[in-house]
C-alpha cells in the first residue's frame, strides 16, 4: 500500500469514528511520540495533537506562537509513532495568507495526518464568518487536490471567548452552518459544559459535535447522551503530566522523598515503545 492509499484509508476510518454509535469518539490529546504511543497503548482509536501542549513542550506560549516548522516536525514524529489515524491541531493555520495556509495543509498531509482542527479565534473578537468560511473552503480544496478526504473539525470560540454573552447560541449555529457549507466535517465548541445547551447545539448543527472534556465536565457518556459525537481533552493531558513533574521535583528537592516515583514505567518499558525504531526522518 502506498503512503497515499494509507492516508486515504486512515482518513475514511477517522470519518467513520465520528458516526453515531453507542459511545463517542474520545481523544486524549498528545504532544510527542511517547505520549502518542502511551495513548494508543491505552486503547485509543485515534490520536489528536494538542497545539497548547506542543507549544509548551517547545518553550512557547499557546496561541500561534510556535514556529510552523517546529509544529510540523512534531506532527511528523507523532504520526510515525502510531498506526492510528492522527488529527492535527493547527490553531488558526500557522499563517494568515492563502499561500501560508495551503502550505500548512500540504505539510499536514505530507506528515500523514488525516484530520485537522482549525479555529476562528485568531482575531478579536473572532474571525469574520465569511473570511473564516473562505479559509475552510481553501483547506477543503487543498486536501481534495491531494485526493485525501481530510477531516476538517472547525472550532468556534463563541462560548470560550465570552465575546457573545447574550447571543453565543445563535452565533454558534450561524458559524457552524457557514463552516459546514464551506467544507467542514465537524464543529468543535469548547467552553460549553451545560448538557441542555450541548443537546440544543447537537440538534441544531448538521454534523458531528465536538465538546471539550476535563475536570468539572460531564462524563463522556453524559456528553454522548446530549448528542456529542467527539470528546477531546486538549492541553489537559499535558497539564496533568507537567503537574506530576512538579510534584516529583518538589518532593525530591524538598525532603528527598522517593515515593512520588512509585508506579512509574521502567526504562525497558519505555524503550519497548520504540522497539521498531523511528519511521520519521526530518
N, C-alpha and C positions, 0 to 999 in steps of 0.2 A: 504494500500500500504506500502510495506517495504521501509526502507531507501535506499536500493539498487535499487529497482524499481523506487523510486522517483528520484534518481540521474540519472538513465538511461533516464527517461522521460525528465528531465531538460536538459540533455546533447543533446538529439535529438532536443529539442526545440531550444537550443542555436545554433546548427548546421544550422537549418532552417533559423534563423535570418540572416545568412550570405549569403543566396541565393540572386540572382539578383531580384530586385524589384523596386518599384517607389521611394524608398529612402534608404539611407544607414543605417546600424545599428550604432546608436550613443551611445557612452559610456561616461558618466560623472563620472570619476573615484572617488572612495571614500576611506576612511581610517579608519572608525569605524562604529559602529552600527547606530549611529544617522545620519551620512551622508548617509548611505545606505538607511535608512528609508525615509529621505527627498528626495533623488533622485528617489526612487520608487514612492513616492507620486507625484512627478512632471511629471510622465508619462513614465518613463524609461521602456524598455522591457527586460533589463538585467543589471546586476551590475558588474562593474570591479573595482578591487582594484588598488591602486597606490603604488608601493613599496617606492617611494620617500616620499609620504605623510605619509605612515605608519612609515617610519624611522624617519621623523621629529617629528611626534606626540609622539614617544617614546624616543626622545632625541639622535638620531643617524644621521650621515650623510648618504646621499644616496650612493648606490654602494656596496651592500653586507656587510654592517656594522651592520645591526640589527641582533641580535641573532635569530637563527632558531626558537626556542621555542616561543619567543615573536611574531614573524611574523605569525606563525601558530595559536596562540591563538587569535590574532586579526582576522584572516581569519574565524575562527570558529564563532566568535561573529557576523561578517558581514553576514555570511550565515544564522545564526539563526535569524537575524533581518529582512530578506526579503524572500518573496515567489518566487522571480525571480531567474533565473539561474545566478550563480556567476562565474566569471573567475578571477583567482588569478595571480597577477604579482609576479613571484618568482625570479626575477632578473636572475642570472646565475645558479640558482638551490639550493642555500644555502648549498654548499658543492661541492668539486671537485671530490671526489671519487665516484665510481659507487654506493656503498652502501649508501652514503650520499644522492645522487640524488634520488635513489629509495625510501629512507625514506621520502624525501620531497614529492614525488608524492603520496605515500601512505597517508601521513598526509593531503595533499590537498584533496584527495578523502574521507578520513575519516571525514573531516570537512564538506563535502557535496558540494564542488565546482566542477564544471564540465568543466572548461577550465583553461588554463594557458598561460602566456607569458613567454617565455624562450629566453634570449638574448645571443648574441655571443661576447659581449664586455668585457668579463672577463679578457682577456689577451691582450697584445699590439702587433700589432695594433688592431687585432681582433683574436678571436679563430680560429685555423686551421679548414678549411672547413670539412675535413674528421673527425676530432675529434668531432666537434660540431654535425655533422650528426650522428655520433655513439651515442652521448648522447641523441639526439632526438629519435633515434631508441630504446634506453633503456627506455625512457619515454613512448613511444608507447607500448612497451612490458609490462611494469609495469601496465599501465592502462588496457590493454587487459586482463591481468591475473585477474584483478578485474571485468572484464565484463562491463566496463563503457567506452563509446565512448568519452573519454576526448578530447576536442577541443584544439589542440596544435597550438598556434599562435607563429610562430618562428620570433623573432625580429632580424634584422640585422642592425648594425650601420655603414654600408658602407658610408652613407652620413653624418650622425650625427657626426661621429668621425673625419671626414676630412682626413682619412687615405688614401683615394684613389682619390685625386683631379682630376686626368685625366682619371680614369677608374671606377668611382663609379657605373655607369650604368651596365657595363659588369660584375663587381664583384657582384653586387646585383643579377643579373639574374643567375649567376653561383651558388651563395649561395642558392638562392631560389629553384632552381632545385634540388640541393642536399638535402636540408632540406625537401622538399616535398617527395622526393623518400624515405627518411628515416622515414617518417610517420607524418610530419607536415600537418596541415589542412589549415593554412593561413600564410601569410607573412606580417610582420609589418616593414615598412621602415620609421622610424621617420627622421625628418630633411629635408624633401622634401616638398616644397610649390609650386613649378612650376607646373602648370596644364599640360603642354605639357609633362614634364618628367613623371608625375604620369600616364598620359594616356599611354605613352610608356611602363612603368613598368606594368601597369594592363594588357596590351596586351601581354606582354612577360612572365607573371607569370601565370601558370595554376592553380590558387587558389585565394580565396578572398584576396584582398589587403587592408591592414590597414594603414591609414595615421594619423598623429598626428595633431590635430587642436589646435587653440589658437589665440591670438591676431596676426594679420598680415597674418593669413592663409585664404585661400579661404573659402567660406561658405560650410556647409555640402552638400548642393545640387550641388554646383560647383564641389566639390570633387567627388560626386556621378557621375556627368556627365563625369568626367575624368576617370571613371572606378573604383573608390574606393568603396569598399563594406562596410568598417567598419571605423568609425571615433572615435578616443578616444582623451581625453584631458590631460591624465596623471596627473602629480602633479599640474596642473594649478588650479584645483578645490580648493585644499588645500592652494595654494599660494594666491588665491583670499580671502579665508576665513581668513587667517592669516593677510592679508593686512587690512581687516576690523577690526580685533582685534587691530592692531597697531593704526589705526585711532581713534578707541574708546579710547584707552589708552592715546593717545596723546592729545585728546580734553579734556578728563576728568581730566587728570593730569595737563593740561595746564590752560585753562580759566574756567574749570568746566562746559563746555557746554554739556548739555544732549541731544542735538538734534541728535547727532550721533547714539543714541539708537532708533530713530524713525524707525518704520517698523519692529521691532524685534518680534519674536514669543512670545506668552505668556507662562508662566510657565505651565499652564494647557495644552496648545497645545503641548508642548514638552513631557510632561508626557503621553499624549494621544498616542504618537507614540509607547509607550511600554505598553499599557493598558493590553495586554495579558500576560505580564511578560516574563522573559527570557526563551529561549528554549535551550540555550547552557550552559553546566556546564563544566568548565575546569577540 
